[in-house]
Amino acid sequence: MPGKLKVKIVAGRHLPVMDRASDLTDAFVEVKFGNTTFKTDVYLKSLNPQWNSEWFKFEVDDEDLQDEPLQITVLDHDTYSANDAIGKVYIDIDPLLYSEAATVISGWFPIYDTIHGIRGEINVVVKVDLFNDLNRFRQSSCGVKFFCTTSIPKCYRAVVIHGFVEELVVNEDPEYQWIDRIRTPRASNEARQRLISLMSGELQRKIGLKVLEMRGNAVVGYLQCFDLEGESGLVVRAIGTACTLDKLSSPAAFLPACNSPSKEMKESPLVHPPSHGCRSTHNSPIHTATGSRLTQNFSVSVPTLIYTGTGSGSAGKEGGPLKALLRQQTQSALEQREFPFLTLTAFPPGLLVHVGGVVSARSVKLLDRIHNPDEPETRDAWWAEIRQEIKSHAKALGCHAVVGYSESTSICEEVCILSASGTAAVLNPRFLQEGTVEGSLEQRIEENLPVGCGFCHIPYDELNMPFPAHLTYCYNCRKQKVPDVLFTTIDLPTDAVVVGKGCLIQARLCRLKKKAQAEANATAISNLLPFMEYEVHTQLMNKLKLKGMNALFGLRIQITVGENMLMGLASATGVYLAALPTPGGIQIAGKTPNDGSYEQHISHMQKKINDTIAKNKELYEINPPEVSEEIIGSPIPEPRQRSRLLRSQSESSDEVTELDLSHGKKDAFVLEIDDADAMEDVHSLLTDVPPPSGFYSCNTEIMPGINNWTSEIQMFTSVRVVRLSSLNLTNQALNKNFNGLCENLLKSLYFKLRSMTPCCLCHVNFTVSLPEDELIQVTVTAVAITFDKNQALQTTKAHAEKSLQRASADNEEMLQFPLELCSDSLPSHAFPAAKEHLESASSNSGTPAAQRATSVDYSSFADRCSSWIELIKLKAQTIRRGSIKTTVTVEKASPMGDGNFRNRSAPPCASSTVGVVKMTPLSFIPGAKITKYLGIINMFFIRETTSLREEGGVSGFLHAFIAEVFAMVRAHVAALGGNAVVSYIMKQCVFMENPSKNQAQCLINVSGDAVVFVRESDLEVMSAQQPAVNCQPSCTGEVTT
Amino acid sequence: MTSELDIFVGNTTLIDEDVYRLWLDGYSVNDAVALRVRSGILEQTGATAGVLQSDTMDHYRTFHMLERLLHAPPKLLHQLIFQIPPSRQALLIERYYTFDEAFVREVLGKKLSKGTKKDLDDISTKTGITLKSCRRQFDNFKRVFKVVEEMRGSLVDNIQQHFLLSDRLARDYAAIVFFANNRFETGKKKLQYLSFGDFAFCAELMIQNWTLGAVDSQMDDMDVDLDKEFLQDLKELKVLVADKDLLDLHKSLVCTVLRGKLSVFSEMETNFKNLSRGLVNVAAKLTHNKDVRDLFVDLVEKFVEPCRSDHWPLSDVRLFLTQYSVSVHSLDGFRHQVLWDRYMGTLRGCLLRLYHD
């Protein structure tokens, strides 16, 4: 009996009128957990009942605590007939099971009914007393922390990253059971909601067990999905990255080492006292989670970026042995695992050594009924197959690991497309297990300085390339080879040197497909898929070139299957990586050169494309090498010269010399116009309009090139469903429609958010589904963040001007550096870019501008460190105040409760308002520090209506439902004592309508991390004042923002 | 390709003030789009008409959902569905309850019933305000009226507490409720020159002095009903004009003081008895509900119009009314000084406000 759950029902408010005669309600509450049910007294004739119940106590296994949701049902008492249900509240008590997270759930929860939506609120208090379960055979995994965030959460430190965890559970979908024919829609919806809640609890528990087995204590990048397979069942699956996390609790631990270059290690995991003596490479690392480890010894710590530098030696011949060593280590750490995958998209410094490229795999399956829910072998086997494929792709790229890994499905009738994708990468093995660090290795590593380009260097063998690519020497360090373009599914590494700003790039594609059954259908889809992949890729490449950029981050390709078509939508954030070569333009070649007017047309098109590229370069401030080259007097050798210079390193220089001529060959950059289709393609390339001035957009966490975020954020979800005119649809018409749909949607967003400019839409996440024939549904969730335009202008100006001004000055400095850095002189553009990065680091940490200016002077390592120290110091401050702020927010979360207290005697008055809860798909909140993670929010709702017209049609229905979902998420976060949800994601929004029957149904699944954040400005105030005093200002500040 | 569904939901509810105004003014989505296009927004933002249409629809839907909450503003503050910053909440409420001068003049003092609601069509045609907007304004009046009608305590405070309006707007609503409750006639042609502000001013004075709440601020504090006892007592004032000696004495007292001070002294002297009769008779008639309703008509007929036809300047009216009320204190045979002050104090204020072109 290892746990006692205690629940108290305090009060209700704004209840609906259930008794028409009296215009009042006789409400009571049923509290159910597992098979135990308690009831409150009936509170007669009130819409604002005050139950003030006793504590209802449930004595339960911790296994049940994890699986079961607490179910609270509000009913209207009826003497003669059956009691009417008003609505329900499901409370996931998981956050109460970790020691550090929330200790109590207390607040107003919206009472939700699947037919009527939110009907009033109920005030509930929930507590859990856990008895320690000592080392027995455990079925529960209480205490394993879950994070949706796909990076190491802000107030934690990764000690070990253990690797991939996955699990899936299946069940019959209640909606498809025979009983559904006789029960009400409400009962059916509730059965479904409850089942999914149970299944996700079970799934989380099972994953937790796997994590414990791996000796981890947390799952980061937890992604849980539902597959509604219809007749064949309901699958809930999840993937994540198991880690051992340490709470950054004692700021003192950081201070001693601030003056040594090893300070970078403060953030990086795995600093071991050698006395630990554990240097084994076996895959079950021994660790003790002691918080004091950091302070014990810094001698083994290494600026991790350096590691990056050496690792990349693998590309050159001279790096051979080291490469082998590195590979060996990584192998030992990762390859013994079945799947060396990480769901992370951002990494602790030093973990990511090289990036190979995007790896993806898809497979088309026919769904069959799941006969035995306890043995979901088929589904497991399917995924295992796909993962195996991903793994082998990664291997072909010379990588041992896959990062930024994700899985998805698209289901239509009995056909299911399973997709997995990620980024092949070489990781630093030290993070993946303990005690493997070899001193001698590090010494070699330390000889090189970090330059922030290491991840671009190719991990694969140049002579044995997995695919044709044009390699060139890295434009940043001049030492290793880099590809001409780089596609990844991860976020832009924070140390990456970027020129200009990034932008959202989308490839959109539709393909008609004949309606078919079963195998024939699956075959047709399988046959189409490679073509779609190819076209999506080509489109992405062309659009990237058109933007004058050379790398994609956060790439997400979604292929959706419908009755009679397939849709592909790829979103990514394009950037210009300073380390990669300048992209070539796009050349158009006609097939029939004899026709004069045709020629003219072609050249006209060519001109338009060239103009667009030029315009885009200006728009995104991409003005790299050339400018500075001239001014400095060409310190950078011409590409050809350079290749000659470097040829001494026994490389075949062919690719390098070919680089600038590459359009001569028939490759991705040459668009051959041989028929109308191709013409359309070119046109569609040019129809993408850039966002209006003052707007930027990206689908990654942070916008490359913008760093001065201000605190205003607006998260939103926008849904559009369009009906295609069914008459003679062609692929072209379809493409055009789809393109128009997406472009218009973006335009609408820009228009709606125009009052926030200058701002950036971050984490723009498009989801396409095909709910019916001829219906396309696009769902977008993103967050708009404002930034300081003046500062931005200064930065960009500085960017341009300083590179001019300082060109000469820097030149002198450079004379000293090149010797240390590399024999070649550094391209000067690296300086301003690096500077930007520095600024981003320092502005993130809230350093005043003056201080920043001094630290920005040159991009030497020491300086980078000093700004790093600033960051650490501030972090330390955050931590110190963490506990203080927590109490503050708990108070803050309860004004609703307090309000009610006041309201018990008097009618509600103007003074009490609802606390603000921020929501964002990002892992951070600009201008604020996250001080505490309260637990994962994972909610599933169904809403149905049989009076669609009366509720404002489909738009009115869905608008209200999404608003309600937001409200319920906010209420749960507030009840946990939090004031924000980070890494918020709407994983599913399945909408079905039947207008002729005046009916509609929608399923929504959302998740995120509930957190407590403190404004940086409040932090400063706090350090100046007594903590108790400034609880007030921070509260009011919250409300007004 | 037709759009079946098109929504935008923000974690913080987006409120576009311009669209809100158009919605409040009762324009249909299409009219609102047309008006927005005319405002040049497309040129400013580079948006297309389709974007504007979608945006307008979206805002209209949001306002429609918010409307239910706006009917009971405290609910807007406590609800969890829409996250709206307090300043925006205040703006939403204030604008929702703001009314058009032209409209309020049409319904001021009318019974807020279904019958009147049918007249809204005519009002809409007459004032050029959309029927939808008329309905909203009428329903607002009615809703506020229903809530505070039977409530104790200060009328303005009650309105402010239950509808979270600004002080200014709450006062206006107090006047509307007061007029509706007492059914003062304001629609006669004679009264057309008066603005809502004029009436609201009078209403405030009357609430302060002539209601039950004015005498006893603790118990039975009813601001909406006139003090019946007081109205009954007003009959006693009749002696001022019925008793010839008293009337003459009163006249001589006033004339002595004002001689040489008024530019219209002779006109005043000749008209004194008529004016005095008028004012006192108005008081004496207030026992009948019908006469209460005609209060403003009577005041204009019996006092404002005669003075205006003789071209009394406002300063002379003020001097006269002051002297006229004060002199009564020197009338030895008159015993109802307190009553007189309660009546005349308010009336003087009202008359001065009503006296303009």
Boltz contact constraints between the chains, C-beta under 6 A:
constraints:
  - contact:
      token1: [A, 110]
      token2: [B, 80]
      max_distance: 6.0
  - contact:
      token1: [A, 692]
      token2: [B, 46]
      max_distance: 6.0
  - contact:
      token1: [A, 714]
      token2: [B, 10]
      max_distance: 6.0
  - contact:
      token1: [A, 714]
      token2: [B, 12]
      max_distance: 6.0
  - contact:
      token1: [A, 715]
      token2: [B, 11]
      max_distance: 6.0
  - contact:
      token1: [A, 716]
      token2: [B, 10]
      max_distance: 6.0
  - contact:
      token1: [A, 717]
      token2: [B, 9]
      max_distance: 6.0
  - contact:
      token1: [A, 718]
      token2: [B, 8]
      max_distance: 6.0
  - contact:
      token1: [A, 719]
      token2: [B, 7]
      max_distance: 6.0
  - contact:
      token1: [A, 720]
      token2: [B, 6]
      max_distance: 6.0
  - contact:
      token1: [A, 721]
      token2: [B, 4]
      max_distance: 6.0
  - contact:
      token1: [A, 721]
      token2: [B, 5]
      max_distance: 6.0
  - contact:
      token1: [A, 722]
      token2: [B, 1]
      max_distance: 6.0
  - contact:
      token1: [A, 722]
      token2: [B, 3]
      max_distance: 6.0
  - contact:
      token1: [A, 723]
      token2: [B, 2]
      max_distance: 6.0
  - contact:
      token1: [A, 723]
      token2: [B, 4]
      max_distance: 6.0
  - contact:
      token1: [A, 724]
      token2: [B, 1]
      max_distance: 6.0
  - contact:
      token1: [A, 737]
      token2: [B, 1]
      max_distance: 6.0
  - contact:
      token1: [A, 747]
      token2: [B, 51]
      max_distance: 6.0
  - contact:
      token1: [A, 748]
      token2: [B, 51]
      max_distance: 6.0
  - contact:
      token1: [A, 748]
      token2: [B, 54]
      max_distance: 6.0
  - contact:
      token1: [A, 751]
      token2: [B, 45]
      max_distance: 6.0
  - contact:
      token1: [A, 751]
      token2: [B, 47]
      max_distance: 6.0
  - contact:
      token1: [A, 751]
      token2: [B, 51]
      max_distance: 6.0
  - contact:
      token1: [A, 751]
      token2: [B, 55]
      max_distance: 6.0
  - contact:
      token1: [A, 752]
      token2: [B, 8]
      max_distance: 6.0
  - contact:
      token1: [A, 752]
      token2: [B, 55]
      max_distance: 6.0
  - contact:
      token1: [A, 754]
      token2: [B, 45]
      max_distance: 6.0
  - contact:
      token1: [A, 908]
      token2: [B, 74]
      max_distance: 6.0
  - contact:
      token1: [A, 908]
      token2: [B, 78]
      max_distance: 6.0
  - contact:
      token1: [A, 910]
      token2: [B, 164]
      max_distance: 6.0
  - contact:
      token1: [A, 913]
      token2: [B, 77]
      max_distance: 6.0
  - contact:
      token1: [A, 913]
      token2: [B, 86]
      max_distance: 6.0
  - contact:
      token1: [A, 914]
      token2: [B, 80]
      max_distance: 6.0
  - contact:
      token1: [A, 919]
      token2: [B, 11]
      max_distance: 6.0
  - contact:
      token1: [A, 954]
      token2: [B, 5]
      max_distance: 6.0
  - contact:
      token1: [A, 955]
      token2: [B, 5]
      max_distance: 6.0
  - contact:
      token1: [A, 955]
      token2: [B, 7]
      max_distance: 6.0
  - contact:
      token1: [A, 956]
      token2: [B, 61]
      max_distance: 6.0
  - contact:
      token1: [A, 958]
      token2: [B, 7]
      max_distance: 6.0
  - contact:
      token1: [A, 959]
      token2: [B, 7]
      max_distance: 6.0
  - contact:
      token1: [A, 959]
      token2: [B, 61]
      max_distance: 6.0
  - contact:
      token1: [A, 962]
      token2: [B, 9]
      max_distance: 6.0
  - contact:
      token1: [A, 963]
      token2: [B, 9]
      max_distance: 6.0
  - contact:
      token1: [A, 963]
      token2: [B, 81]
      max_distance: 6.0
  - contact:
      token1: [A, 966]
      token2: [B, 11]
      max_distance: 6.0
  - contact:
      token1: [A, 967]
      token2: [B, 80]
      max_distance: 6.0
  - contact:
      token1: [A, 967]
      token2: [B, 81]
      max_distance: 6.0
  - contact:
      token1: [A, 971]
      token2: [B, 80]
      max_distance: 6.0
